[in-house]
Amino acid sequence: LGLPLSQVQIAAAAAQLLVMAGQSGDIEVNARRKAILATYVDQLFTDAHADWANNAPDRNLLVGRMALAMKGLKQGGGSNGAFGLMDRYSELKALRDRSEDEYQTLLAGPSDDEVLAYMKNAATEADVRNLAFSQFKPEEFPTHSALVEQLTHGRFKHHKKEEVDHLAAMLGSWVRTGPYGKLFDGVTNRRLDGRVAHFELGFLPRAAKEMKEAAVFAVSNYIRQHIVTLPRALWKRVIFEEPARYITVPGAEEMFAEFYAQLGKFGCRVMPVTQQYGQLSKSALRPVIFGNSKQILMMKQQDRKDLDEIGDTIGLPAAARSMIRNFVLPEHQRGSNRYSDLAVFGLEQEGSSCGAIRNFAPPEILYVSESAGEKFDQREKALAQYPNMIEGIFREVERAEKEAALARDKLFKK
């Protein structure tokens, strides 16, 4: 995603691979295997960088100039006395956005010999390697197949053969020719950096537990990495539909806690949505979600016990609970101008605030939310003809409104 390689990414890749290989019931075995996988992932990136540097010397020299230019940016401060590679790279990007001329002048300052010396310096060559991956094209990155081949034929002498062979065999079923491999192996061929990225996990078969676990890991890592690449001044939102479904995935609790703890620094708000509180009430995610949420939105609650449990947790006043219980559902309303009642409860520094909202949904939302069997099938066929589903929704709603208007005209003439 245009960022330098980091140890966080290597650790995330190792965690992903451990899920794909199957975790042991022994914590120490999992920790050892994760450390082994991280070693091979790191070596794979080192080999990929070496090949890239030989095949693209001009681009490699440019990376060296960028690394040397970043040396003077944002030094001092930070918890360890100096800002990390990611912070300095962000500063360099910000400089380029402000002034292309100033950016080019900074890069052109040192001589080629100075740049090459910096690139070969033992203290800085790791940063140069990591920075190079910000310039890689999708087809230049190492793939899962390459990792499996490295495990199979390039075992390090200090690793036990039986353990490395076991990891290679388990990960071998995830190559592109395997049942799940197309999602994890090969060149990235989908851009997911538009204004909205929607990951639908509901179509994953329940029987394929390993597939679901690996997909959740991949999606969460992608979301986190993508948000970090965006300007902090931009507001972002991550919506989890029915988060209780993720609790069966190992590490889901830690993933949610990390999203709440880290993404807020990047202008991102996390919004979990659940229709049945009972699914969440006994989940390990419940304290994570309620403990980190500053604003709660509640529709009508049919179960008084659920409402009281939520109310007791967040300190919801009795008057607000009564208001929520008296909300009228859209299906019980008359007329065409129906709405959905919504209670908004906000936790503030010196107390709380609560109010009610009525949401009148536009026709596009009603079109999307229609779930009747026959209409669902018709809508699915209609939207399949559009390359962009969002555009298709607007077109289909417009077409339906025109047809309805023509029908009213005919009826009026009669």
N, C-alpha and C positions, 0 to 999 in steps of 0.2 A: 504493500500500500504506500510505497514511496518513502518509507522510513528506514533508518539504519537498523541493522540487526542488533538485537540486545539479548542479554542473558535471560530476560523475562520471556522472550519469544522462544528461546531454546528450551527453557523449562516447560513452557506451555506445550511445545511440540512433544517433549518427552512424556508429559502427562497424557496427552492425546494418544500417543503410541501405547502407553501402558493400558489404557482403556481398551484399545483395539486388540492388544495381545491377550487381554483377560487378566484381571487382578487376582492375586492370591489372598487367602484368608490371613496370611501372616504379614503383619505390617512391615517387618524388617525385610522380608523378601521383596515386597513392593518397592520399598525405598531403594534397595540395591539395584533392582531391575530398572527403576527410573533413572538412577545415576548412570547405569551402563548405557541406556538408550540416549541420554543427554550427551554422553561422550561421543557416540557415533554420529549423532545429529550435528554436533559441533564440528567434527572432522569432515562430515559431508559438505558443510558450508565452506570450510577451509579449502577443500579440493575444488569446489565449484568456483570459488573466488580465484584460485590459481589458474584454472582453465580460462576463465573470463579475462583475467589480466593479460594472459598470453595472446588471446584472440582479439582483444580490443585494447591495445596499448594506449591509444589516444584518450579513450574514455577513462582508463585507469589513471593516467596522468592527471586528468581533470579532477578525479576523486582526491588524488594527492593534494592538488591545489586547494580544493575545498576544505580538506582536513587541516592543512596548514593555516588557511584563513580563519578557520574556526578556533584555532589555538588561542587567538587573542580576544575571543568573544566570551563574555560572561564568566570570566575567571574570578575566583575568590567567592566567599560565601558558601551557602549550602551546608548540609550536615557534615560532609567530609572535607570541607575546605575548598571545594571546587565543583562547578556545575558539571553534570555528566554530558555524555555525547549527545543524547537526545535534546537536552536543553540548548546546547550550543548549535545543533543543527536547526532547531526552531528559530534561533536568533539569526542564523544565516539566511534562512528562507524569508524571514521578516524583512531583512535588509534588502533582499532581491525584490520583494514586493514593493518596498518603498522607493528604491532607485536602482534600476538595472545598470546604469552607468557606474554608480558607486560600487556595486557588486562586482562587475567585470574588472574594475580598477583594482579592487582588493585581490581578486584571483590572479591577476597578471603581475602583481608586485614581485614575488620571489622568482628566482631563476629556476630552470629545470633541475640543475644540480642540487639546489636547496630543497626542492620538492622531493626528489628521489632519495636524498639523505633522510628526510623526515619519514618517508614511507618505509625505509629499511631499518629505522631505529627500533630497537627491541621494545622500547617503552611506549611507542606509538603505533606500531604496525598492526596491533589488534584493532585499534580504533579505525585505522584506514580500511582494514578488511570489512569491518562492520558497516562503515559508511558506504562502501561500494555497493551494498545491496539496495541502497536507496535509488541506484541508477539501473538496476537490473530490469530487463523486460520479462514478461511472464514465462516465455520459453527458455529463459536463461537460468531459472531457478532449479535447484535439485528437486527430484520427485521421490515419491514413496518407493517406486520400483528400484531407484538407485540406492536407497537406504537398505532395502531387503538384500540387494546384491552385495552391498558392503558388509552386512552382517554375515552373509553366507560365505564370502570369499576373502574378506579383509579383517578377520578377527584379530584383536590386539592380544598379544601373548599373555598379558596379566589377567585376562578374562577367561573364565572356565568355558571350555568348548561346549559342554552339555547345555549350559545356560544360554549362551549366545545362539546355539543351534535351535534351542526351543523358541527363543524370541523370533528368530528368522522364520521358522516354520509357522508360527502363529500369525505373524505379520504378513506372510506370503499370501494368505487368503484375501488380503485387502488390496492387492495390486489390481490394475485396471481390467485384467481379464477375469477377475474373481467376481463373486455375486454382488459385492458392495463397492468394488474398486473405483468405479467411474466417479464417485463422489469425492474420493480422497487421493486419487493417483492421476498423474498427467498434468498437462499445462492448464492453467486457469483460463477458462474461456467464457466466463460470465462476469460482467462488471456489476457490482452491487453498491456503487457509491453515488447513486442518484439521491433525490430528495427523500424518497421513501424506500426502504428495503424490507420486504416481507418474507419471513421464513415460515413456511407451513410444515409443521412436523406431524400434523394429524394423519397424513397419508402413509407414514411409516408403519409397517405391519407390527402388531403387538408381539407377534412371535419372534421377531428379529430384535431381541433385547440388546444385543451387542451393537447392532446398527443404530438403534435409538440413542444409546449412550454416547457413541462416537459422534453422531450428528449433533447432539446437544453441546458436546465439548467444542466441536468445530465452529458451530454458530456463535456460541458465547465468546470464544476467542476472537472470532472475526469482528463481532460487534464492538468489543472492547478496543481492539486495535484500530478500527475505523474511526471511532469517536475520538481517540487520542490524536489522530491525524488532522482533525478539523480544527478551525480557529476556536479558541476558547470563548470568544465573544458571541458565537452562534449558539442559540438555544437548541438543545437536542432532547429527544425523548425516546426511551426504550420501554416498550409495552410487552409484558408477558401475559399471555392469555392462559388462564387456568394454571397458575404456577404449581399447584399441588401435584400436577401430573409429572413434574420434573423430579420430585423427591426420590423416586426410585433410581434415579441416575446418581452414581457415586460422585460426590463432590458438589452436588447441586446446592446444598446449604452454604458451602464456602463461596460458590460462584455468586449467589445472591448477595451475600454479605460484602463481597468484594465490589460488586457493582454499586451498592449503596455507598460504600466507603470511598471508592476511588473516582467514580464517574461524576460525582457532584463537583469535583474540582475542575471539570472540563465543561461546565455549563449543561450537564445532562441530568434529567429527572427520570427516575425509574418508576414505572406505573404497573403494578401487578393487578390483573382483573380476574375476579372469580364470581361465578354465578351461584354456586352452592358453598356457603360458608362451612358447612359440615365437612367438606373435603379438605379444607384448610385448617380446621380447628385443632385436629390432632396431629397435624404435620409439624415436622421440625422447622419448617419455614415460617410458621406463624410468628414466633418471637422475633425472627429476623425482620419480617415485613412490618409488623406493628411497631417494633422498636425503632425503626428507621424512617417511618412515614410521618410527614408533617401535615399532610392533608388527606382526609378520608372522604370519598364520595359514595353515598349509599342510596340505592333505589329502595323500593318497597321490600320489606322483609316479611315473608309469610310466617316464619317461625319466630315466635316471641322469645324463645330461649336463646336463639342465635343472636337476635338483636340485643338482648340484655347482656350476653357475654361480650359482644363487641363494645357495647356501651360502657360496661364496667371496665374494660381494658383501656379505653381512650378517654374516659370521663365524660361521656355523652349525657347531657341533662335530660331529665324526665320529660320535659316539654318537647324536646327534639325527638325522643323515642316515640312519643304519642303521635307527632306529626308524620313520622316515617310509616308507622303502622296504618295511618289513614290515607296514605297515598292511593290514588286510583290508577290501576293498570290501564294501558292504552286499549287493551281488548275489551275493557268494560266501559269505555267511553263511547258516546254517540257523536255522529257527525264526522266530517272528513278532516277537520283540523285537530287531530289528536296530538297528544304530547306525552312526555315521560317526566315524572317528578323526580327530583334529585336533591338530596340533602348534602350540603357541603359543610364539613366540620374541619376547622383549621386549628392546629396547635401552635400557639405563639409564645413568645418569651414570657409574657406576664399573664398568661391565661389562654383562653380559647375563644373562637368565634364560630357561629353556626347560622346557616341560612338555607333557603330553599330556592331551587332553580327549576324552571319548566323548559324542557328541551323539545322544540318543534322540529322534527327531522325533515331535511330537504328530500325531494323525490329520489335523488341518487342514493341516499342512505337507505331509504325504504326498499329500493330495488335490490341493493346488496344484501339486506337483512332478511328478505323473503326466503323462508326455508321450506315452504310446502313442496311436497315431492314433485308434482307435475311442473310447477313454475321453476323449481330449482333446475330440473333437466333442461327446460326450454332456455333458461338463462345461460346455463353452461354451454349449450350449443351456439347460442347467439354470440357470446363473448369469445368463443374459440376462433372466430373469423377475424378478430382484431389483433394486430401485433402488440399493441399496448392495451392492457386490460382497463386501465383507468380511463383512457380515451373511449374505449368500447362502452363503458358504463354510461358516460355522458351521451354518447351517440344513441344508445338503446333507449335511454330515458327520453331523449328528445323525440325519437321516432314514436315511442308509445304515447307521448303527449299529443303529437300531431294526429295519430290515429284516433285518440279519444276525442279530440276537437272535431274531426271529421264526422265521427259518429254522433256527436251532439248536434252538429249542423243538420245532418240528415233527419234526426229525430225532430228537430225544430221545424224543418220544412214540411214534414208529414203532419 
